[in-house]
Amino acid sequence: RARTLLFFRPNYFNVSEFTTERAGHSAQGSFELTTDPQRAIYRTLDFDGVSDLDPAECARVYSPAGTALVAPYQFAEPPTVHLTGRLEGPAMPGGPHARVHGVLASHGRFTFHNFPLDDLKFTADYTDGILDLRQIETGFAGGAATGKARLDGPPEARVLAFDAILN
C-alpha cells in the first residue's frame, strides 16, 4: 500500500509526503526532483526518509543492479534506516555530486558476505565517492565491537581504513 502527496510541473516533482507499507513494515518521507528540460536527465534530487522495509525487496526497484548491490547483506529483521541527502546529476553546471547522511540500526543477526554480526548500528556520511562510517556498534563472537571506518578512492582502487575495539 502506498500513499503520497504529489505536486508536479514540467521538470519539477515534489513529493512532500509519502508512506508505503508492505508485510508489516513501512517507509515514509519526502523528496524533490528537478530535471533538465533539454536532455530529460535529472538535475537535483533532495530526499529525507525513514524505512524499515526489507532492503532486498526495495533493491528490486532498481532491477538487477540494485539486487546485486544488496546481495552481500543479509538481515534477520529489516533494519531501520534514516537517509537524508542531495544528489546533483550530470545536468548541473558543476557536474555530478552526492551528499548523503544516514543512520542504520538492525536487531538480530546481520551478515556481510556471510561474516556474522549482531545488532548492527552506525552513522554514515557519503560525499562524492567517500564513505565515512562513524559510531559503529555491533555484536561479534559473543562480545561487542565499536569503531569507525572510511572507504575512499576510485572504484578500481578503493582503500578501506578502520579503527575498532572488540570486547
ROMAR-805191 format. One line per 10 residues: number of its first residue (from 0); their letters; for each residue x, y, z of N, C-alpha, C. Coordinates in steps of 0.05 Angstrom, whole numbers, always signed. Layout:
BEGIN
NUM) a) X:Y:Z:X:Y:Z:X:Y:Z; ...
% end
This chain:
BEGIN
0) rartllffrp) +17:-23:+0:+0:+0:+0:+18:+25:+0; +10:+45:-15:+25:+70:-17:+6:+93:-17; +16:+115:-5:+0:+140:-5:+20:+163:-8; +12:+183:-23:+31:+205:-28:+16:+231:-32; +29:+253:-27:+20:+280:-34:+40:+290:-54; +31:+294:-79:+50:+299:-101:+42:+325:-115; +62:+341:-121:+59:+365:-138:+79:+363:-160; +70:+366:-185:+90:+366:-207:+82:+386:-228; +103:+395:-242:+100:+412:-265:+124:+404:-283; +126:+414:-307:+148:+406:-324:+175:+410:-310
10) nyfnvseftt) +191:+388:-310:+218:+388:-299:+220:+392:-269; +197:+388:-255:+197:+391:-225:+177:+372:-213; +186:+356:-194:+168:+337:-180:+173:+340:-150; +152:+346:-135:+155:+348:-106:+136:+328:-93; +147:+310:-79:+131:+291:-62:+135:+301:-34; +117:+317:-24:+121:+329:+2:+115:+309:+24; +103:+286:+17:+98:+266:+36:+92:+239:+22; +105:+218:+31:+98:+191:+21:+99:+172:+44; +82:+152:+42:+81:+130:+61:+76:+105:+45; +91:+84:+51:+86:+58:+38:+89:+36:+59
20) eraghsaqgs) +73:+16:+56:+72:-7:+75:+73:-33:+60; +88:-52:+71:+89:-78:+59:+97:-98:+81; +81:-119:+85:+87:-141:+103:+94:-131:+131; +78:-112:+141:+82:-103:+169:+104:-83:+172; +117:-74:+151:+139:-54:+152:+131:-30:+136; +145:-8:+140:+137:+17:+126:+160:+35:+119; +155:+54:+102:+174:+76:+96:+157:+101:+94; +169:+123:+102:+156:+149:+99:+178:+170:+95; +170:+192:+82:+189:+214:+77:+179:+233:+56; +199:+246:+43:+193:+266:+23:+217:+267:+3
30) felttdpqra) +212:+277:-21:+234:+283:-39:+225:+303:-60; +245:+316:-71:+241:+336:-92:+261:+330:-115; +251:+328:-139:+267:+322:-162:+264:+344:-183; +287:+353:-194:+286:+372:-216:+301:+359:-239; +292:+364:-264:+304:+352:-287:+312:+374:-307; +330:+368:-325:+339:+386:-345:+319:+385:-368; +307:+407:-376:+286:+406:-397:+297:+398:-425; +322:+403:-430:+334:+398:-456:+342:+369:-460; +352:+356:-438:+363:+329:-441:+348:+308:-426; +326:+315:-412:+310:+296:-398:+326:+279:-378
40) iyrtldfdgv) +346:+291:-365:+361:+277:-344:+359:+294:-318; +364:+281:-296:+359:+295:-271:+380:+316:-265; +372:+338:-252:+390:+358:-243:+395:+354:-213; +374:+354:-197:+377:+350:-168:+356:+332:-157; +364:+318:-136:+345:+301:-121:+351:+306:-92; +333:+318:-77:+335:+322:-48:+315:+303:-35; +324:+290:-14:+307:+270:-1:+311:+268:+29; +291:+258:+42:+291:+253:+71:+271:+230:+76; +280:+208:+86:+262:+186:+91:+271:+167:+112; +252:+152:+123:+257:+132:+144:+243:+107:+135
50) sdldpaecar) +257:+84:+137:+245:+59:+128:+254:+35:+146; +236:+16:+149:+243:-10:+159:+234:-32:+140; +232:-24:+114:+226:-44:+94:+250:-62:+89; +245:-86:+79:+266:-105:+72:+284:-93:+50; +310:-89:+55:+328:-78:+34:+328:-94:+8; +326:-120:+10:+326:-137:-15:+301:-131:-32; +278:-127:-19:+254:-120:-34:+256:-92:-46; +266:-73:-31:+269:-46:-41:+288:-45:-65; +310:-61:-64:+330:-61:-85:+319:-70:-112; +298:-86:-111:+286:-97:-136:+275:-74:-153
60) vyspagtalv) +270:-51:-141:+260:-28:-157:+282:-20:-177; +307:-25:-171:+329:-17:-188:+339:-40:-205; +322:-60:-209:+328:-84:-226:+353:-99:-217; +366:-113:-235:+389:-129:-227:+411:-114:-213; +416:-89:-221:+438:-74:-208:+432:-69:-178; +407:-63:-172:+400:-59:-144:+401:-84:-128; +391:-106:-140:+392:-132:-126:+421:-140:-121; +439:-136:-140:+467:-144:-137:+480:-127:-115; +472:-101:-113:+484:-83:-93:+478:-93:-65; +454:-102:-59:+448:-110:-32:+452:-140:-26
70) apyqfaeppt) +458:-156:-47:+461:-185:-44:+481:-193:-22; +503:-180:-17:+522:-189:+3:+511:-185:+32; +490:-169:+35:+480:-162:+62:+455:-179:+68; +454:-192:+91:+431:-207:+99:+423:-198:+127; +398:-192:+132:+388:-183:+158:+367:-203:+168; +369:-211:+193:+348:-228:+205:+322:-213:+206; +323:-187:+212:+300:-169:+212:+308:-145:+196; +290:-133:+180:+298:-109:+165:+307:-87:+183; +329:-73:+176:+339:-52:+192:+321:-27:+190; +324:-10:+209:+312:+17:+207:+334:+35:+196
80) vhltgrlegp) +327:+49:+175:+346:+67:+161:+334:+94:+158; +349:+115:+165:+341:+143:+161:+361:+155:+142; +353:+164:+119:+371:+176:+99:+361:+204:+92; +380:+222:+91:+376:+249:+81:+398:+256:+61; +392:+271:+41:+414:+277:+23:+406:+294:-1; +426:+299:-17:+423:+314:-42:+441:+301:-63; +429:+294:-86:+444:+284:-109:+442:+305:-131; +465:+312:-142:+465:+331:-164:+475:+315:-189; +459:+316:-210:+464:+300:-233:+482:+313:-254; +486:+299:-276:+504:+310:-297:+493:+335:-310
90) ampggpharv) +468:+342:-306:+457:+366:-317:+463:+391:-301; +476:+387:-278:+484:+410:-261:+510:+423:-272; +513:+449:-270:+537:+462:-280:+563:+451:-269; +564:+443:-244:+588:+432:-232:+591:+402:-236; +572:+390:-251:+573:+361:-255:+561:+346:-231; +563:+319:-232:+550:+303:-211:+564:+306:-184; +548:+307:-163:+557:+307:-136:+536:+293:-119; +546:+281:-97:+527:+267:-79:+535:+272:-50; +515:+279:-34:+519:+282:-5:+495:+268:+8; +501:+247:+24:+480:+231:+37:+489:+226:+66
100) hgvlashgrf) +470:+230:+84:+474:+224:+112:+455:+202:+120; +464:+182:+134:+446:+160:+142:+452:+149:+169; +432:+138:+181:+434:+124:+207:+420:+97:+203; +433:+75:+210:+422:+48:+207:+423:+34:+234; +401:+20:+241:+400:+4:+265:+386:-22:+258; +400:-45:+263:+387:-71:+258:+388:-87:+284; +368:-104:+287:+366:-121:+310:+369:-150:+301; +384:-165:+316:+387:-193:+309:+411:-197:+291; +412:-220:+278:+435:-228:+262:+436:-211:+236; +460:-204:+229:+467:-189:+204:+492:-203:+193
110) tfhnfplddl) +492:-208:+167:+517:-218:+155:+524:-201:+131; +550:-199:+127:+561:-186:+103:+580:-207:+90; +573:-216:+66:+588:-238:+54:+591:-262:+73; +569:-268:+87:+568:-290:+106:+584:-285:+132; +596:-262:+136:+610:-256:+160:+590:-247:+181; +587:-262:+203:+565:-257:+222:+570:-235:+242; +549:-218:+245:+549:-197:+266:+521:-196:+278; +518:-182:+300:+492:-179:+313:+486:-150:+320; +461:-142:+319:+452:-116:+328:+470:-93:+318; +472:-90:+292:+489:-70:+280:+476:-43:+281
120) kftadytdgi) +493:-22:+288:+484:+6:+287:+508:+22:+277; +501:+43:+261:+522:+61:+253:+510:+87:+241; +527:+107:+240:+521:+132:+227:+539:+134:+203; +529:+143:+180:+545:+144:+156:+542:+170:+141; +564:+178:+128:+563:+201:+110:+577:+193:+85; +564:+199:+62:+575:+193:+36:+576:+219:+21; +601:+226:+12:+605:+251:-3:+623:+245:-27; +611:+247:-50:+626:+244:-75:+646:+221:-76; +636:+197:-69:+652:+173:-70:+667:+165:-45; +666:+182:-24:+679:+176:+1:+657:+168:+21
130) ldlrqietgf) +660:+145:+34:+641:+135:+53:+654:+135:+81; +643:+150:+100:+652:+151:+127:+631:+138:+145; +638:+116:+159:+621:+103:+178:+631:+110:+206; +614:+123:+222:+622:+131:+249:+603:+117:+269; +612:+116:+293:+595:+106:+315:+585:+78:+308; +602:+61:+297:+594:+33:+291:+593:+18:+317; +571:+4:+321:+568:-14:+344:+556:-40:+334; +567:-62:+343:+556:-88:+335:+565:-110:+354; +550:-131:+354:+558:-155:+369:+574:-173:+351; +595:-186:+362:+612:-204:+347:+623:-225:+365
140) aggaatgkar) +619:-250:+359:+630:-273:+373:+625:-272:+403; +601:-264:+411:+593:-262:+439:+603:-237:+453; +617:-220:+439:+627:-195:+450:+614:-171:+436; +626:-148:+441:+616:-123:+429:+639:-109:+415; +634:-99:+391:+654:-84:+376:+644:-56:+371; +662:-36:+373:+656:-9:+366:+678:+2:+349; +672:+23:+333:+693:+34:+317:+683:+53:+295; +701:+57:+276:+695:+74:+253:+709:+63:+229; +700:+71:+205:+713:+61:+180:+710:+83:+159; +728:+82:+139:+727:+100:+117:+734:+85:+91
150) ldgppearvl) +718:+89:+71:+723:+77:+44:+727:+100:+25; +750:+100:+12:+758:+123:-5:+772:+113:-30; +773:+129:-50:+788:+123:-74:+770:+116:-98; +782:+114:-121:+766:+108:-145:+756:+79:-144; +734:+72:-157:+723:+45:-156:+742:+23:-161; +761:+27:-179:+780:+6:-185:+803:+3:-165; +805:+22:-146:+827:+22:-126:+818:+32:-99; +796:+23:-89:+786:+32:-64:+804:+25:-41; +805:+42:-21:+822:+37:+3:+803:+38:+27; +805:+18:+44:+789:+16:+68:+807:+21:+92
160) afdailn) +800:+40:+109:+814:+45:+134:+794:+42:+156; +802:+30:+178:+784:+26:+201:+798:+26:+227; +784:+32:+248:+794:+31:+275:+771:+19:+292; +777:-3:+305:+756:-17:+320:+767:-28:+346; +749:-31:+365:+755:-43:+391:+735:-66:+395; +746:-90:+402:+729:-113:+407:+732:-121:+436; +710:-122:+450:+709:-131:+478:+695:-158:+480
% end
